[in-house]
């Protein structure tokens, strides 16, 4: 690779360093959104309980910081456990479905059918079955989050080229070696696509569980603030909820970049 190619990859062909652009662009978008928000508040002057100003939300974030951090920690914990349990449940299912046709015929239609049931409607029933507590929120999170990992895992494992499988067999690879060296690398791009969807759905599931029955977490805090018309507190909780989702997504993306830096989607030049 010559010096011109290196410079072009760094600059992205547009005169702006790629890494810097990826940081600056979201910040500029956020600044525009906040500016539009402030403009709407200044121009139309809605009641504070309808739409608080960005300054009022920032003040609430500072004044209620300990309370917000406590409830954020609860929701983040529920999200993490729901995400990890989703992986533990989904990956063996994906392996079995991709490996055994009889298992796919028996289980796959049931999994697809189960996704037609709204999890919000199931949450009260789960509360009746499991009782009041964090475990109920985690179960709702798992029910919402595990299915994308199953789908992406099955698609990835079934997309291995036949010539690669034939090559592995001719080289005398054992089933474990075939999985580690051929099937898993080909499945990783699809699998990580499902994991990134999974981690965001885990956040949603945790909050849905908190809406139904909980005395802790950001979902509970949003309901409490709504009942008291503390809209600024609602916005502050929503901002922290978004941060949990974005940070979780970013962590999964960083793990993806570490495990498969060779993949085209992770190269800055797109080639």
Residue frames as qw, qx, qy, qz and C-alpha x, y, z in Angstrom:
[[0.000, 0.889, 0.458, 0.000, 0.00, 0.00, 0.00],
 [0.448, 0.365, -0.017, 0.816, 1.52, 3.34, -1.06],
 [0.157, -0.206, -0.410, 0.875, 1.45, 6.62, 0.86],
 [0.311, -0.079, -0.261, -0.910, -1.43, 8.05, -1.20],
 [0.580, -0.302, -0.700, -0.287, -3.67, 5.05, -0.36],
 [0.431, -0.302, -0.648, 0.551, -2.86, 5.39, 3.33],
 [0.018, 0.119, 0.146, -0.982, -3.73, 9.09, 3.26],
 [0.437, -0.163, -0.470, -0.749, -6.96, 8.44, 1.36],
 [0.570, -0.350, -0.744, 0.007, -8.07, 5.81, 3.89],
 [0.320, -0.293, -0.504, 0.746, -7.27, 8.16, 6.77],
 [0.115, 0.166, 0.000, -0.979, -8.96, 11.14, 5.19],
 [0.423, 0.432, 0.750, -0.269, -11.90, 9.12, 3.84],
 [0.341, 0.379, 0.595, 0.621, -11.64, 10.91, 0.53],
 [0.058, -0.859, -0.448, -0.242, -13.43, 13.94, 1.96],
 [0.233, 0.631, -0.231, 0.703, -10.66, 15.93, 3.61],
 [0.532, -0.599, 0.280, -0.529, -11.72, 15.04, 7.17],
 [0.081, 0.304, -0.931, 0.186, -10.02, 12.31, 9.23],
 [0.565, -0.250, -0.691, -0.375, -12.39, 9.37, 9.47],
 [0.462, -0.318, -0.715, 0.419, -12.06, 8.84, 13.21],
 [0.044, -0.177, -0.249, 0.951, -12.55, 12.55, 13.92],
 [0.386, -0.101, -0.408, -0.821, -15.58, 12.67, 11.64],
 [0.548, -0.306, -0.768, -0.130, -17.20, 9.74, 13.43],
 [0.339, -0.372, -0.587, 0.635, -16.89, 11.60, 16.73],
 [0.016, 0.181, 0.034, -0.983, -17.78, 15.10, 15.56],
 [0.294, -0.198, -0.616, -0.703, -20.80, 14.22, 13.40],
 [0.428, -0.520, -0.739, 0.002, -22.96, 12.75, 16.23],
 [0.291, -0.428, -0.376, 0.769, -22.02, 15.68, 18.48],
 [0.077, 0.066, -0.252, -0.962, -23.08, 18.19, 15.82],
 [0.375, -0.355, -0.719, -0.465, -26.35, 16.31, 15.32],
 [0.419, -0.518, -0.657, 0.352, -26.99, 16.42, 19.07],
 [0.161, -0.299, -0.128, 0.932, -26.26, 20.16, 19.17],
 [0.215, -0.129, -0.487, -0.837, -28.75, 20.73, 16.32],
 [0.434, -0.460, -0.758, -0.158, -31.45, 18.72, 18.12],
 [0.360, -0.501, -0.497, 0.610, -30.94, 20.64, 21.39],
 [0.052, -0.162, 0.110, 0.979, -30.97, 23.95, 19.50],
 [0.323, -0.278, -0.620, -0.659, -34.25, 23.04, 17.78],
 [0.449, -0.499, -0.719, 0.178, -35.67, 21.96, 21.13],
 [0.256, -0.419, -0.295, 0.820, -34.74, 25.30, 22.70],
 [0.083, -0.021, -0.361, -0.929, -36.15, 27.17, 19.70],
 [0.381, -0.434, -0.725, -0.376, -39.52, 25.39, 20.02],
 [0.421, -0.546, -0.586, 0.425, -39.67, 26.17, 23.76],
 [0.188, -0.329, -0.068, 0.923, -38.72, 29.84, 23.22],
 [0.135, -0.087, -0.489, -0.857, -41.03, 30.34, 20.24],
 [0.494, -0.391, -0.624, -0.462, -44.18, 28.60, 21.45],
 [0.151, -0.359, 0.557, -0.734, -43.62, 28.74, 25.25],
 [0.683, -0.286, -0.610, -0.283, -45.48, 25.53, 26.14],
 [0.652, -0.670, 0.150, -0.321, -46.28, 24.80, 29.76],
 [0.038, -0.621, 0.774, -0.123, -43.30, 23.28, 31.60],
 [0.637, -0.084, 0.725, -0.249, -45.26, 20.08, 32.28],
 [0.810, 0.536, 0.156, -0.179, -45.78, 19.67, 28.51],
 [0.791, 0.432, -0.082, 0.426, -42.29, 20.44, 27.26],
 [0.499, -0.790, 0.045, 0.353, -39.55, 21.62, 29.61],
 [0.347, 0.882, -0.317, -0.033, -36.57, 23.55, 28.28],
 [0.811, 0.263, -0.425, 0.305, -33.15, 21.91, 27.87],
 [0.087, 0.522, -0.492, 0.692, -31.93, 24.07, 30.73],
 [0.689, -0.373, 0.234, -0.575, -34.67, 22.77, 33.04],
 [0.982, 0.036, -0.183, -0.042, -33.79, 19.18, 32.15],
 [0.574, 0.430, -0.471, 0.513, -30.09, 19.87, 32.75],
 [0.254, -0.519, 0.418, -0.701, -30.92, 21.41, 36.13],
 [0.888, -0.231, 0.086, -0.388, -32.95, 18.32, 37.04],
 [0.877, 0.249, -0.363, 0.193, -30.10, 16.06, 35.99],
 [0.293, 0.462, -0.523, 0.653, -27.80, 17.89, 38.40],
 [0.433, -0.411, 0.356, -0.719, -30.23, 18.28, 41.31],
 [0.909, -0.111, 0.173, -0.362, -31.56, 14.70, 41.10],
 [0.443, 0.583, -0.679, -0.053, -28.23, 13.14, 40.15],
 [0.187, -0.286, 0.893, -0.292, -27.97, 10.65, 43.07],
 [0.683, 0.230, 0.515, -0.465, -31.54, 9.41, 42.53],
 [0.706, 0.596, -0.201, -0.325, -31.07, 9.14, 38.78],
 [0.248, 0.552, -0.796, 0.023, -27.78, 7.27, 39.18],
 [0.428, -0.127, 0.817, -0.366, -29.37, 4.77, 41.57],
 [0.749, 0.394, 0.373, -0.380, -32.23, 3.96, 39.23],
 [0.548, 0.685, -0.423, -0.228, -29.89, 3.95, 36.22],
 [0.050, -0.461, 0.880, -0.106, -27.71, 1.38, 37.95],
 [0.612, 0.110, 0.699, -0.353, -30.71, -0.89, 38.51],
 [0.734, 0.592, 0.089, -0.320, -31.80, -0.68, 34.86],
 [0.343, 0.696, -0.622, -0.106, -28.23, -1.16, 33.60],
 [0.295, -0.298, 0.888, -0.189, -27.86, -4.26, 35.79],
 [0.707, 0.316, 0.534, -0.338, -31.14, -5.72, 34.52],
 [0.613, 0.710, -0.208, -0.278, -30.05, -4.99, 30.93],
 [0.102, 0.605, -0.789, -0.019, -26.69, -6.70, 31.40],
 [0.437, -0.090, 0.865, -0.227, -28.16, -9.84, 32.97],
 [0.717, 0.490, 0.343, -0.358, -30.96, -10.02, 30.35],
 [0.480, 0.733, -0.421, -0.235, -28.38, -9.64, 27.56],
 [0.034, -0.470, 0.881, -0.048, -26.08, -12.34, 28.93],
 [0.553, 0.109, 0.768, -0.304, -28.95, -14.75, 29.57],
 [0.683, 0.610, 0.050, -0.399, -30.25, -14.10, 26.05],
 [0.342, 0.641, -0.671, -0.149, -26.88, -15.18, 24.67],
 [0.252, -0.254, 0.910, -0.208, -26.76, -18.27, 26.89],
 [0.633, 0.325, 0.601, -0.364, -30.23, -19.31, 25.72],
 [0.605, 0.697, -0.030, -0.385, -30.03, -18.26, 22.07],
 [0.171, 0.646, -0.708, -0.230, -26.65, -19.63, 20.99],
 [0.316, -0.093, 0.943, -0.038, -27.37, -23.29, 21.84],
 [0.592, 0.533, 0.492, -0.351, -30.75, -22.97, 20.14],
 [0.436, 0.769, -0.281, -0.373, -29.10, -21.52, 17.03],
 [0.034, -0.475, 0.868, 0.141, -26.51, -24.32, 16.99],
 [0.448, 0.142, 0.866, -0.173, -29.15, -27.02, 17.34],
 [0.575, 0.664, 0.277, -0.390, -31.39, -25.48, 14.68],
 [0.344, 0.750, -0.466, -0.318, -28.50, -25.10, 12.23],
 [0.090, -0.410, 0.907, 0.045, -27.16, -28.61, 12.94],
 [0.209, 0.174, 0.959, -0.077, -30.26, -30.79, 13.12],
 [0.241, -0.178, -0.513, -0.804, -33.11, -30.57, 10.64],
 [0.433, -0.482, -0.758, -0.074, -35.53, -32.37, 12.97],
 [0.314, -0.475, -0.439, 0.695, -34.85, -29.81, 15.70],
 [0.027, 0.108, -0.206, -0.972, -35.42, -26.95, 13.27],
 [0.344, -0.308, -0.684, -0.564, -38.73, -28.46, 12.14],
 [0.469, -0.516, -0.701, 0.147, -39.87, -28.93, 15.73],
 [0.384, -0.558, -0.334, 0.655, -38.67, -25.74, 17.43],
 [0.222, -0.018, 0.244, 0.944, -38.15, -23.02, 14.83],
 [0.194, -0.522, -0.557, -0.616, -41.86, -22.53, 13.98],
 [0.493, -0.688, -0.506, 0.165, -42.67, -22.26, 17.69],
 [0.431, -0.364, -0.078, 0.822, -40.00, -19.58, 18.16],
 [0.058, 0.195, 0.398, 0.895, -41.32, -17.59, 15.22],
 [0.349, -0.618, -0.612, -0.350, -44.89, -17.91, 16.47],
 [0.508, -0.580, -0.435, 0.465, -43.88, -16.77, 19.96],
 [0.293, -0.135, 0.050, 0.945, -42.62, -13.49, 18.55],
 [0.140, -0.477, -0.524, -0.691, -46.12, -12.60, 17.37],
 [0.482, -0.704, -0.513, 0.092, -47.20, -12.29, 21.01],
 [0.076, 0.815, -0.154, 0.554, -46.57, -8.74, 22.33],
 [0.552, -0.013, -0.638, 0.538, -44.21, -8.91, 25.28],
 [0.170, -0.251, 0.255, -0.918, -45.95, -5.93, 26.87],
 [0.752, -0.238, -0.212, -0.577, -49.07, -8.09, 27.07],
 [0.822, -0.055, -0.549, 0.140, -47.09, -10.96, 28.59],
 [0.228, 0.398, -0.510, 0.728, -45.41, -8.82, 31.24],
 [0.546, -0.387, 0.254, -0.698, -48.41, -8.71, 33.64],
 [0.955, -0.075, -0.210, -0.196, -48.78, -12.49, 33.35],
 [0.672, 0.281, -0.505, 0.462, -45.07, -12.95, 34.10],
 [0.123, -0.461, 0.418, -0.773, -45.52, -10.70, 37.13],
 [0.812, -0.285, 0.056, -0.506, -48.32, -12.97, 38.38],
 [0.945, 0.084, -0.308, 0.068, -46.18, -16.08, 37.84],
 [0.676, 0.226, -0.384, 0.587, -42.85, -14.84, 39.19],
 [0.451, -0.734, -0.367, 0.351, -43.86, -12.14, 41.61],
 [0.058, 0.996, -0.015, 0.073, -42.51, -8.69, 42.28],
 [0.637, -0.591, 0.315, 0.381, -38.78, -8.06, 41.81],
 [0.069, 0.698, -0.512, -0.497, -35.82, -7.57, 39.50],
 [0.359, -0.079, 0.901, 0.230, -36.01, -11.15, 38.25],
 [0.477, 0.638, 0.584, -0.157, -39.34, -10.40, 36.57],
 [0.245, 0.884, -0.142, -0.371, -37.84, -7.46, 34.69],
 [0.178, -0.513, 0.769, 0.337, -34.91, -9.61, 33.62],
 [0.478, 0.230, 0.845, 0.063, -37.21, -12.35, 32.30],
 [0.437, 0.813, 0.308, -0.232, -39.16, -9.80, 30.25],
 [0.054, 0.816, -0.437, -0.374, -35.85, -8.49, 28.90],
 [0.339, -0.237, 0.875, 0.252, -34.75, -11.99, 27.90],
 [0.511, 0.490, 0.704, -0.066, -38.05, -12.71, 26.16],
 [0.358, 0.893, 0.079, -0.260, -37.68, -9.54, 24.11],
 [0.002, -0.836, 0.485, 0.257, -33.97, -9.85, 23.36],
 [0.572, -0.298, 0.745, 0.170, -33.01, -13.47, 22.65],
 [0.750, 0.490, 0.440, -0.071, -34.82, -14.01, 19.33],
 [0.422, 0.868, -0.236, -0.115, -32.55, -11.81, 17.12],
 [0.217, -0.618, 0.753, 0.057, -29.54, -13.78, 18.34],
 [0.694, 0.105, 0.711, -0.050, -31.22, -17.06, 17.37],
 [0.651, 0.723, 0.207, -0.107, -32.10, -15.77, 13.90],
 [0.237, 0.876, -0.415, -0.069, -28.70, -14.24, 13.20],
 [0.421, -0.469, 0.776, 0.014, -26.90, -17.29, 14.56],
 [0.749, 0.275, 0.602, -0.034, -28.88, -19.68, 12.37],
 [0.558, 0.827, 0.018, -0.067, -28.37, -17.51, 9.28],
 [0.002, 0.827, -0.559, -0.052, -24.65, -17.18, 9.97],
 [0.529, -0.306, 0.792, 0.003, -24.07, -20.87, 10.62],
 [0.724, 0.408, 0.556, -0.020, -26.02, -21.88, 7.52],
 [0.426, 0.891, -0.062, -0.147, -24.20, -19.41, 5.26],
 [0.453, -0.564, 0.612, 0.320, -20.84, -21.20, 5.36],
 [0.556, 0.543, -0.449, -0.440, -19.74, -21.92, 1.75],
 [0.988, -0.009, 0.094, -0.118, -19.81, -25.57, 0.82],
 [0.721, 0.522, -0.341, 0.303, -16.29, -25.44, -0.57],
 [0.089, -0.647, 0.549, -0.522, -14.98, -24.28, 2.85],
 [0.817, -0.273, 0.360, -0.358, -16.72, -27.20, 4.54],
 [0.949, 0.300, -0.074, 0.055, -15.28, -29.58, 1.94],
 [0.399, 0.675, -0.466, 0.410, -11.82, -28.08, 2.46],
 [0.416, -0.567, 0.527, -0.477, -12.06, -28.61, 6.20],
 [0.946, -0.066, 0.236, -0.211, -13.08, -32.22, 5.76],
 [0.832, 0.472, -0.212, 0.200, -10.23, -32.92, 3.32],
 [0.163, 0.673, -0.524, 0.495, -7.80, -31.42, 5.84],
 [0.606, -0.150, -0.756, 0.199, -9.06, -33.89, 8.45],
 [0.139, -0.353, 0.348, -0.857, -10.45, -31.31, 10.86],
 [0.107, -0.296, -0.898, 0.306, -12.43, -32.62, 13.80],
 [0.100, -0.755, -0.588, -0.272, -15.99, -31.33, 14.36],
 [0.384, -0.800, -0.201, 0.415, -14.71, -28.98, 17.08],
 [0.385, -0.315, 0.337, 0.799, -11.97, -27.67, 14.78],
 [0.158, 0.451, 0.650, 0.591, -14.47, -27.27, 11.93],
 [0.192, -0.862, -0.469, -0.011, -16.67, -25.16, 14.15],
 [0.428, -0.732, -0.014, 0.530, -13.83, -23.02, 15.52],
 [0.352, -0.336, 0.446, 0.751, -11.96, -22.45, 12.27],
 [0.065, 0.205, 0.697, 0.684, -14.69, -22.47, 9.61],
 [0.177, -0.665, -0.694, -0.212, -18.25, -22.18, 10.90],
 [0.339, -0.734, -0.356, 0.469, -17.70, -19.63, 13.68],
 [0.252, -0.326, 0.206, 0.888, -15.66, -17.08, 11.64],
 [0.030, -0.272, -0.643, -0.715, -18.29, -17.13, 8.88],
 [0.298, -0.670, -0.674, -0.092, -21.13, -16.80, 11.41],
 [0.376, -0.389, -0.337, 0.770, -19.61, -13.94, 13.44],
 [0.004, -0.062, -0.197, -0.978, -20.69, -11.02, 11.18],
 [0.453, -0.422, -0.561, -0.549, -24.31, -12.15, 11.17],
 [0.580, -0.446, -0.624, 0.274, -24.18, -13.06, 14.85],
 [0.292, -0.235, -0.258, 0.890, -22.90, -9.67, 15.93],
 [0.214, -0.264, -0.352, -0.872, -25.69, -8.04, 13.95],
 [0.594, -0.496, -0.585, -0.241, -28.14, -9.98, 16.13],
 [0.556, -0.340, -0.482, 0.586, -26.21, -9.16, 19.31],
 [0.109, 0.031, -0.039, 0.993, -26.41, -5.42, 18.62],
 [0.465, -0.383, -0.407, -0.687, -30.17, -5.70, 18.20],
 [0.668, -0.369, -0.636, 0.116, -30.33, -7.93, 21.29],
 [0.405, -0.178, -0.431, 0.786, -28.60, -5.47, 23.61],
 [0.171, -0.139, -0.058, -0.974, -30.94, -2.63, 22.65],
 [0.628, -0.341, -0.508, -0.480, -34.00, -4.84, 23.08],
 [0.582, -0.247, -0.655, 0.414, -32.69, -5.91, 26.49],
 [0.067, -0.022, -0.263, 0.962, -32.90, -2.26, 27.57],
 [0.470, -0.190, -0.302, -0.808, -36.46, -2.03, 26.27],
 [0.678, -0.266, -0.674, -0.121, -37.44, -5.28, 27.98],
 [0.402, -0.161, -0.596, 0.677, -36.02, -4.18, 31.32],
 [0.145, -0.010, 0.115, -0.983, -37.98, -0.93, 31.16],
 [0.587, -0.220, -0.501, -0.597, -41.18, -2.74, 30.16],
 [0.614, -0.263, -0.712, 0.217, -40.77, -4.97, 33.20],
 [0.215, -0.136, -0.424, 0.869, -40.26, -1.91, 35.39],
 [0.338, -0.159, -0.213, -0.903, -43.41, -0.33, 33.96],
 [0.646, -0.285, -0.624, -0.336, -45.50, -3.36, 34.90],
 [0.742, -0.642, -0.159, -0.107, -44.34, -3.89, 38.44],
 [0.702, 0.096, -0.305, 0.636, -41.24, -2.49, 40.09],
 [0.318, -0.926, -0.169, 0.115, -40.21, 0.03, 42.70],
 [0.430, -0.619, 0.374, 0.541, -36.76, 0.64, 41.21],
 [0.538, 0.175, 0.600, 0.566, -35.25, 1.46, 37.84],
 [0.007, -0.162, 0.215, 0.963, -35.67, 4.18, 35.25],
 [0.253, -0.354, -0.735, -0.519, -38.97, 2.74, 34.05],
 [0.370, -0.622, -0.638, 0.262, -40.40, 3.05, 37.55],
 [0.246, -0.424, -0.123, 0.863, -38.97, 6.58, 37.84],
 [0.063, -0.091, -0.489, -0.865, -40.58, 7.61, 34.54],
 [0.347, -0.533, -0.726, -0.262, -43.97, 6.33, 35.70],
 [0.393, -0.584, -0.473, 0.530, -43.56, 8.09, 39.05],
 [0.156, -0.281, 0.095, 0.942, -42.58, 11.38, 37.41],
 [0.139, -0.279, -0.645, -0.697, -45.45, 11.07, 34.93],
 [0.358, -0.617, -0.701, 0.006, -47.98, 10.70, 37.72],
 [0.347, -0.672, -0.272, 0.595, -46.61, 13.81, 39.40],
 [0.416, 0.881, 0.185, 0.124, -46.31, 15.80, 36.13],
 [0.396, -0.749, 0.360, 0.390, -42.54, 16.17, 36.64],
 [0.799, 0.598, 0.070, 0.005, -41.80, 16.23, 32.94],
 [0.177, 0.838, -0.505, 0.101, -38.25, 17.49, 33.37],
 [0.510, -0.419, 0.737, -0.141, -37.49, 14.45, 35.51],
 [0.859, 0.316, 0.389, -0.105, -39.05, 12.22, 32.85],
 [0.580, 0.787, -0.203, 0.046, -36.80, 13.74, 30.20],
 [0.133, -0.732, 0.654, -0.139, -33.76, 13.30, 32.45],
 [0.717, -0.147, 0.669, -0.130, -34.61, 9.62, 32.97],
 [0.812, 0.546, 0.197, -0.056, -35.15, 9.16, 29.24],
 [0.308, 0.848, -0.428, 0.048, -31.76, 10.71, 28.48],
 [0.341, -0.527, 0.767, -0.135, -30.06, 8.30, 30.86],
 [0.822, 0.171, 0.520, -0.157, -32.04, 5.42, 29.34],
 [0.677, 0.730, -0.092, -0.018, -30.77, 6.41, 25.90],
 [0.028, 0.778, -0.620, 0.102, -27.22, 6.59, 27.28],
 [0.655, -0.247, 0.701, -0.138, -27.52, 3.05, 28.65],
 [0.834, 0.439, 0.327, -0.066, -28.64, 1.81, 25.24],
 [0.474, 0.840, -0.261, 0.049, -25.93, 3.71, 23.34],
 [0.204, -0.685, 0.688, -0.123, -23.16, 2.64, 25.70],
 [0.768, -0.055, 0.627, -0.120, -24.30, -0.99, 25.59],
 [0.776, 0.616, 0.138, -0.018, -24.43, -0.91, 21.78],
 [0.248, 0.864, -0.431, 0.076, -20.97, 0.68, 21.64],
 [0.476, -0.508, 0.711, -0.098, -19.46, -1.98, 23.91],
 [0.835, 0.218, 0.505, -0.027, -20.82, -4.75, 21.69],
 [0.598, 0.799, -0.051, 0.034, -19.48, -2.90, 18.66],
 [0.061, -0.806, 0.584, -0.071, -16.03, -2.63, 20.27],
 [0.670, -0.225, 0.706, -0.047, -16.02, -6.36, 20.99],
 [0.793, 0.535, 0.290, -0.030, -17.04, -6.97, 17.38],
 [0.371, 0.878, -0.299, 0.045, -14.15, -4.84, 16.12],
 [0.315, -0.640, 0.697, -0.076, -11.73, -6.72, 18.36],
 [0.728, -0.027, 0.681, -0.066, -12.90, -10.20, 17.33],
 [0.664, 0.435, 0.534, 0.290, -13.24, -9.63, 13.58],
 [0.077, -0.735, 0.137, 0.660, -11.13, -6.65, 12.43],
 [0.268, -0.104, 0.751, 0.595, -10.86, -8.32, 9.03],
 [0.308, 0.594, 0.743, 0.002, -14.52, -7.85, 8.17],
 [0.270, 0.415, 0.371, 0.785, -15.41, -5.34, 5.47],
 [0.256, -0.825, -0.412, -0.290, -18.08, -3.58, 7.56],
 [0.585, -0.745, -0.086, 0.309, -15.41, -2.62, 10.12],
 [0.586, -0.009, 0.223, 0.779, -12.88, -1.22, 7.66],
 [0.009, 0.659, 0.180, -0.730, -12.95, 2.54, 7.33],
 [0.094, 0.337, -0.518, -0.780, -12.60, 2.50, 3.54],
 [0.742, 0.263, 0.278, -0.551, -15.49, 0.03, 3.10],
 [0.645, 0.502, -0.511, -0.264, -13.39, -2.22, 0.79]]
